[in-house]
Amino acid sequence: MPTLTLSLQFAKLTDAPAQRAALPRHKLQRWLRAALQADAEITVRVVDAPEGQALNRDYRHKDQATNVLTFAYAQQPLICADLVLCAPVVAQEAQQQGKTLQQHYAHLLVHGALHAQGWDHETDAQAKAMEQREIDILARLGFDNPY
């Protein structure tokens, strides 16, 4: 099992207790380790919609908040990345998809960790491969197919 150094940060959120309850540190570590193929240093930051929108606008040129952003800095000798989760978007999507908040966070963290390792979904073939990898990892963690 890869070694993981994890920093977990929460911005000021209106529903901070619910967000913190869905993201206990030991579960985040388990979910991320399951997706990692090498040792890693990862910061997970849970933000509000304005911060999520600003980051998405400034770095991806998309002027809206999104569920997860991955900032990958290195893959060797150590995976180094920041994963930014936008709490209101994640909560809204979880409700729309009939998932618990924790189920959706687990999926998005696995998704972000795969991006940090070079996985992508720009083409149909890449998307199918990445989705299958996510399904397999989440199944090992006891979660249903997220798609």
Backbone hydrogen bonds in HBPLUS format (Angstrom, degrees):
<---DONOR---> <-ACCEPTOR-->    atom                        ^
c    i                          cat <-CA-CA->   ^        H-A-AA   ^      H-
h    n   atom  resd res      DA  || num        DHA   H-A  angle D-A-AA Bond
n    s   type  num  typ     dist DA aas  dist angle  dist       angle   num
A0040-ALA N   A0003-THR O   2.88 MM  37  6.35 157.1  1.93 158.5 166.2     1
A0005-THR N   A0040-ALA O   2.88 MM  35  6.27 160.5  1.92 150.2 156.6     2
A0042-ILE N   A0005-THR O   2.89 MM  37  6.29 156.5  1.95 166.2 174.2     3
A0007-SER N   A0042-ILE O   2.98 MM  35  6.40 155.7  2.04 148.3 153.5     4
A0044-VAL N   A0007-SER O   2.76 MM  37  6.16 162.8  1.78 170.1 175.4     5
A0009-GLN N   A0044-VAL O   2.79 MM  35  6.15 164.1  1.81 163.1 166.7     6
A0046-VAL N   A0009-GLN O   2.86 MM  37  6.23 159.6  1.90 150.0 154.7     7
A0011-ALA N   A0046-VAL O   2.82 MM  35  6.06 170.1  1.82 177.9 174.8     8
A0018-ALA N   A0015-ASP O   3.11 MM   3  5.68 121.5  2.47 115.0 127.6     9
A0019-GLN N   A0015-ASP O   3.17 MM   4  6.46 161.2  2.20 154.6 160.4    10
A0020-ARG N   A0016-ALA O   2.84 MM   4  5.98 169.8  1.85 164.6 166.8    11
A0021-ALA N   A0017-PRO O   2.95 MM   4  6.03 153.8  2.02 142.1 149.6    12
A0022-ALA N   A0018-ALA O   3.13 MM   4  6.31 142.6  2.28 139.5 148.2    13
A0023-LEU N   A0020-ARG O   3.12 MM   3  5.13 146.7  2.23  98.8 108.8    14
A0027-LYS N   A0024-PRO O   2.93 MM   3  5.51 131.0  2.18 115.3 128.1    15
A0028-LEU N   A0024-PRO O   3.08 MM   4  6.43 160.7  2.12 155.6 161.8    16
A0029-GLN N   A0025-ARG O   2.98 MM   4  6.23 164.0  2.00 156.5 160.3    17
A0030-ARG N   A0026-HIS O   3.18 MM   4  6.31 154.4  2.24 133.6 140.2    18
A0031-TRP N   A0027-LYS O   2.85 MM   4  6.10 169.0  1.87 161.0 162.8    19
A0032-LEU N   A0028-LEU O   2.90 MM   4  6.03 171.3  1.91 156.9 159.5    20
A0033-ARG N   A0029-GLN O   2.92 MM   4  5.94 165.4  1.94 148.7 153.6    21
A0034-ALA N   A0030-ARG O   3.09 MM   4  6.20 152.1  2.17 144.5 151.6    22
A0035-ALA N   A0032-LEU O   2.95 MM   3  5.25 137.9  2.13 105.6 117.7    23
A0036-LEU N   A0032-LEU O   3.11 MM   4  6.31 121.9  2.46 143.9 159.7    24
A0036-LEU N   A0033-ARG O   3.17 MM   3  5.06 145.7  2.29  97.5 107.5    25
A0079-ILE N   A0039-ASP O   2.99 MM  40  6.28 174.2  2.00 152.6 150.8    26
A0041-GLU N   A0079-ILE O   2.76 MM  38  6.18 156.3  1.82 167.3 175.0    27
A0081-ALA N   A0041-GLU O   3.14 MM  40  6.66 155.7  2.21 156.3 162.0    28
A0043-THR N   A0081-ALA O   3.03 MM  38  6.53 155.6  2.09 149.0 156.4    29
A0083-LEU N   A0043-THR O   2.74 MM  40  6.14 163.3  1.77 166.0 171.8    30
A0045-ARG N   A0083-LEU O   2.87 MM  38  6.30 161.5  1.91 160.3 166.3    31
A0085-LEU N   A0045-ARG O   2.85 MM  40  6.21 160.5  1.88 156.8 163.5    32
A0047-VAL N   A0085-LEU O   2.81 MM  38  6.14 161.9  1.84 159.2 165.5    33
A0087-ALA N   A0047-VAL O   2.90 MM  40  5.90 143.8  2.03 156.8 164.9    34
A0052-GLY N   A0048-ASP O   2.99 MM   4  6.16 163.9  2.02 156.1 161.4    35
A0053-GLN N   A0049-ALA O   2.80 MM   4  5.89 158.8  1.85 155.4 160.7    36
A0054-ALA N   A0050-PRO O   2.96 MM   4  6.10 161.0  1.99 145.0 150.3    37
A0055-LEU N   A0051-GLU O   3.00 MM   4  6.19 163.8  2.02 152.0 155.7    38
A0056-ASN N   A0052-GLY O   3.04 MM   4  6.15 162.4  2.07 145.0 150.3    39
A0057-ARG N   A0053-GLN O   2.83 MM   4  5.95 156.1  1.88 150.7 157.7    40
A0058-ASP N   A0054-ALA O   2.85 MM   4  5.94 166.6  1.87 149.7 153.8    41
A0059-TYR N   A0055-LEU O   2.94 MM   4  5.88 157.4  1.99 148.2 153.7    42
A0060-ARG N   A0056-ASN O   2.88 MM   4  5.17 143.8  2.02 126.6 136.9    43
A0062-LYS N   A0056-ASN O   3.30 MM   6  5.64 177.3  2.30 120.0 120.8    44
A0061-HIS N   A0057-ARG O   3.04 MM   4  4.33 130.0  2.30 111.0 117.7    45
A0064-GLN N   A0062-LYS O   2.86 MM   2  5.77 139.7  2.02 104.3  93.0    46
A0086-CYS N   A0067-ASN O   3.01 MM  19  5.22 158.7  2.06 135.7 142.3    47
A0069-LEU N   A0084-VAL O   2.85 MM  15  5.06 149.8  1.95 141.9 151.8    48
A0084-VAL N   A0069-LEU O   2.87 MM  15  5.06 166.1  1.89 150.1 154.9    49
A0071-PHE N   A0082-ASP O   2.82 MM  11  5.02 170.8  1.83 160.0 161.8    50
A0082-ASP N   A0071-PHE O   2.87 MM  11  5.02 153.1  1.95 137.1 145.6    51
A0073-TYR N   A0080-CYS O   2.81 MM   7  5.39 169.6  1.82 157.4 158.9    52
A0074-ALA N   A0080-CYS O   3.36 MM   6  5.06 153.9  2.43 135.3 135.2    53
A0080-CYS N   A0074-ALA O   2.88 MM   6  5.06 159.9  1.92 135.3 137.5    54
A0089-VAL N   A0086-CYS O   3.10 MM   3  5.55 118.3  2.50 111.9 126.4    55
A0090-VAL N   A0086-CYS O   2.93 MM   4  6.13 167.4  1.95 162.3 166.5    56
A0091-ALA N   A0087-ALA O   2.90 MM   4  6.02 166.1  1.92 157.0 160.6    57
A0092-GLN N   A0088-PRO O   3.00 MM   4  6.09 159.6  2.05 141.9 147.6    58
A0093-GLU N   A0089-VAL O   2.90 MM   4  6.09 166.6  1.92 154.9 158.6    59
A0094-ALA N   A0090-VAL O   2.91 MM   4  6.04 161.2  1.94 150.4 156.0    60
A0095-GLN N   A0091-ALA O   3.09 MM   4  6.29 162.3  2.13 146.7 151.0    61
A0096-GLN N   A0092-GLN O   2.97 MM   4  6.21 164.4  1.99 151.5 156.0    62
A0097-GLN N   A0093-GLU O   2.83 MM   4  5.95 149.5  1.92 151.8 159.8    63
A0099-LYS N   A0094-ALA O   2.87 MM   5  4.86 163.6  1.89 149.5 149.5    64
A0098-GLY N   A0095-GLN O   3.23 MM   3  5.16 158.3  2.28 100.9 107.5    65
A0104-HIS N   A0100-THR O   3.14 MM   4  6.44 162.6  2.17 152.2 156.1    66
A0105-TYR N   A0101-LEU O   2.92 MM   4  6.17 161.1  1.96 152.0 157.7    67
A0106-ALA N   A0102-GLN O   2.93 MM   4  6.10 162.0  1.96 150.7 155.5    68
A0107-HIS N   A0103-GLN O   3.09 MM   4  6.37 161.3  2.13 146.9 151.4    69
A0108-LEU N   A0104-HIS O   2.95 MM   4  6.21 167.7  1.97 155.0 158.0    70
A0109-LEU N   A0105-TYR O   2.87 MM   4  6.01 153.7  1.94 154.1 160.9    71
A0110-VAL N   A0106-ALA O   3.03 MM   4  6.23 160.3  2.07 150.1 155.1    72
A0111-HIS N   A0107-HIS O   2.89 MM   4  6.09 163.1  1.91 152.6 158.0    73
A0112-GLY N   A0108-LEU O   2.85 MM   4  5.99 161.9  1.88 143.2 148.1    74
A0113-ALA N   A0109-LEU O   2.89 MM   4  6.02 156.7  1.95 145.6 152.1    75
A0114-LEU N   A0110-VAL O   2.97 MM   4  6.22 150.3  2.06 148.7 156.3    76
A0115-HIS N   A0111-HIS O   3.07 MM   4  6.43 157.7  2.12 149.2 155.2    77
A0116-ALA N   A0112-GLY O   2.97 MM   4  6.27 152.0  2.05 146.0 153.8    78
A0117-GLN N   A0114-LEU O   2.98 MM   3  5.13 144.4  2.11 102.5 113.5    79
A0119-TRP N   A0114-LEU O   3.03 MM   5  5.33 155.4  2.10 145.9 138.1    80
A0118-GLY N   A0115-HIS O   2.95 MM   3  5.14 165.5  1.97 113.8 115.9    81
A0127-ALA N   A0123-THR O   2.88 MM   4  6.08 163.1  1.91 153.5 158.6    82
A0128-LYS N   A0124-ASP O   2.91 MM   4  6.13 162.4  1.95 152.1 156.2    83
A0129-ALA N   A0125-ALA O   3.06 MM   4  6.21 162.0  2.09 146.8 151.8    84
A0130-MET N   A0126-GLN O   2.84 MM   4  6.02 163.5  1.87 154.3 159.1    85
A0131-GLU N   A0127-ALA O   2.86 MM   4  5.95 165.3  1.88 150.9 155.5    86
A0132-GLN N   A0128-LYS O   2.99 MM   4  6.11 160.2  2.03 144.6 150.1    87
A0133-ARG N   A0129-ALA O   3.01 MM   4  6.20 154.6  2.07 143.9 151.0    88
A0134-GLU N   A0130-MET O   2.92 MM   4  6.21 160.3  1.96 153.0 158.1    89
A0135-ILE N   A0131-GLU O   2.88 MM   4  6.13 162.6  1.91 153.1 157.8    90
A0136-ASP N   A0132-GLN O   2.94 MM   4  6.14 161.4  1.97 150.1 154.6    91
A0137-ILE N   A0133-ARG O   2.97 MM   4  6.19 165.9  1.99 154.0 157.6    92
A0138-LEU N   A0134-GLU O   2.86 MM   4  5.98 172.3  1.87 157.9 160.5    93
A0139-ALA N   A0135-ILE O   2.90 MM   4  5.99 150.1  1.99 143.7 152.3    94
A0140-ARG N   A0136-ASP O   3.11 MM   4  6.38 156.7  2.17 146.2 151.6    95
A0141-LEU N   A0137-ILE O   3.13 MM   4  6.45 133.7  2.35 139.2 152.2    96
A0141-LEU N   A0138-LEU O   3.05 MM   3  4.90 127.9  2.33  91.1 105.7    97
A0143-PHE N   A0138-LEU O   2.81 MM   5  5.10 167.6  1.82 148.4 144.4    98
A0142-GLY N   A0139-ALA O   2.97 MM   3  5.00 157.2  2.02 103.2 110.5    99
